[in-house]
Amino acid sequence: MEQIFEGVYTEKGKLYTLNIAPGSRVYGEHLISVGGKEYRSWNPYKSKMAAAILRGLREMPIRKGSRILYLGAANGTTASHISDIATDGIIYAVEISPRAMSDLVQVCKIRKNIIPILADASKPESYEIIVGEVDVIYQDISQRDQVGIFIKNMERFGGEGILMVKARSIDVSMPPKKIFDKVKREIKNKFEIKESIYLSPYSKDHMAIFVKPTL
Ligand SMILES: C[S@@+](CC[C@H](N)C(=O)[O-])C[C@H]1O[C@@H](n2cnc3c(N)ncnc32)[C@H](O)[C@@H]1O
C-alpha cells in the first residue's frame, strides 16, 4: 500500500482508505488486510471524490483533523471514506431524504465522527447552530440550483470547497462543457478555483471543482 494523501492509499491502480470500523462495510466494498491493517476499497464509480483523485487531483483538502460540512450525504458511501480520512476531525452530514437518512444513521452508529443532519442544504440557517465554522465544504447535490446552494453555504461556514457539478441537473438541453464554463464563471466571482477535474469515465457529465476563499 502506498499512501498518496493523508489517509488515502493506492495499490495496483485502486484506491483504499484505512477502515476505522474494521469488519464493517457500507456499500459492499472489498475489505483487504495488509500488514495487520484493514483497508476498504474506494470505488470511483460510486464516489465522485474517489473519481477526482484517480483523475489527477493535485492537492487534497480533506485531512486527518478536518472539520467538514458534507451536503447531500445520501446513504453515506463517500462520507464513510471521508470518515476514514478525517479520523481526528468531524463530518456534519446533511441529507434531505428521510429514506437515505435512515441508512446514514446506521453508518453513524459505527462511525462516531459523522453527525447526521436531516435538513435542506438550501436553508443553511436551519443547521448553523450545530455546525459553526468548518475547514471544508463538500457538496454533491443533483439539483438545478446546486451552485447557489454551494455559494450560500460557503459564505456562511467558510473554509475550502469541493463542488461536484452534475451538468444535466442544471440544464439537460445545454452541452455539459458550456454548463461547466458557466458554473466556473459564477464561482470565480466569489472564490478562487484551485482545480477543476472532469470525472468521466467514472461519472459522465460531472466535474469536480475545488475552491478556496479569495484573500
Ligand atoms: C448524488 S446523491 C449523493 C451521493 C453521495 N454524495 C455519495 O457520494 O455517497 C445526491 C444526494 O443529495 C440529496 N439532496 C438533494 N437535494 C438536497 C438538498 N436540498 N439538501 C440536502 N440534500 C439534498 C439527495 O437526497 C441525494 O441523497
Ligand as a Chemical Component Dictionary entry (heavy atoms), coordinates in Angstrom:
data_LIG
# 
_chem_comp.id                   LIG 
_chem_comp.type                 NON-POLYMER 
_chem_comp.pdbx_formal_charge   0 
_chem_comp.three_letter_code    LIG 
# 
loop_
_chem_comp_atom.comp_id 
_chem_comp_atom.atom_id 
_chem_comp_atom.alt_atom_id 
_chem_comp_atom.type_symbol 
_chem_comp_atom.charge 
_chem_comp_atom.model_Cartn_x 
_chem_comp_atom.model_Cartn_y 
_chem_comp_atom.model_Cartn_z 
_chem_comp_atom.pdbx_ordinal 
LIG C1  C1  C 0  -25.784 12.131 -5.888 1  
LIG S1  S1  S 1  -26.509 11.844 -4.324 2  
LIG C2  C2  C 0  -25.137 11.955 -3.202 3  
LIG C3  C3  C 0  -24.194 10.769 -3.186 4  
LIG C4  C4  C 0  -23.203 10.868 -2.057 5  
LIG N1  N1  N 0  -22.598 12.181 -2.043 6  
LIG C5  C5  C 0  -22.088 9.865  -2.129 7  
LIG O1  O1  O 0  -21.123 10.046 -2.883 8  
LIG O2  O2  O -1 -22.149 8.873  -1.380 9  
LIG C6  C6  C 0  -27.323 13.377 -4.010 10 
LIG C7  C7  C 0  -28.000 13.441 -2.655 11 
LIG O3  O3  O 0  -28.369 14.800 -2.405 12 
LIG C8  C8  C 0  -29.582 14.810 -1.688 13 
LIG N2  N2  N 0  -30.180 16.140 -1.813 14 
LIG C9  C9  C 0  -30.810 16.682 -2.902 15 
LIG N3  N3  N 0  -31.214 17.939 -2.627 16 
LIG C10 C10 C 0  -30.811 18.211 -1.356 17 
LIG C11 C11 C 0  -30.917 19.358 -0.519 18 
LIG N4  N4  N 0  -31.528 20.472 -0.943 19 
LIG N5  N5  N 0  -30.387 19.295 0.728  20 
LIG C12 C12 C 0  -29.765 18.165 1.158  21 
LIG N6  N6  N 0  -29.638 17.038 0.405  22 
LIG C13 C13 C 0  -30.150 17.068 -0.834 23 
LIG C14 C14 C 0  -30.378 13.681 -2.335 24 
LIG O4  O4  O 0  -31.434 13.252 -1.488 25 
LIG C15 C15 C 0  -29.300 12.635 -2.569 26 
LIG O5  O5  O 0  -29.240 11.729 -1.479 27 
# 
loop_
_chem_comp_bond.comp_id 
_chem_comp_bond.atom_id_1 
_chem_comp_bond.atom_id_2 
_chem_comp_bond.value_order 
_chem_comp_bond.pdbx_ordinal 
LIG C1  S1  SING 1  
LIG S1  C2  SING 2  
LIG S1  C6  SING 3  
LIG C2  C3  SING 4  
LIG C3  C4  SING 5  
LIG C4  N1  SING 6  
LIG C4  C5  SING 7  
LIG C5  O1  DOUB 8  
LIG C5  O2  SING 9  
LIG C6  C7  SING 10 
LIG C7  O3  SING 11 
LIG C7  C15 SING 12 
LIG O3  C8  SING 13 
LIG C8  N2  SING 14 
LIG C8  C14 SING 15 
LIG N2  C9  SING 16 
LIG N2  C13 SING 17 
LIG C9  N3  DOUB 18 
LIG N3  C10 SING 19 
LIG C10 C11 SING 20 
LIG C10 C13 DOUB 21 
LIG C11 N4  SING 22 
LIG C11 N5  DOUB 23 
LIG N5  C12 SING 24 
LIG C12 N6  DOUB 25 
LIG N6  C13 SING 26 
LIG C14 O4  SING 27 
LIG C14 C15 SING 28 
LIG C15 O5  SING 29 
# 
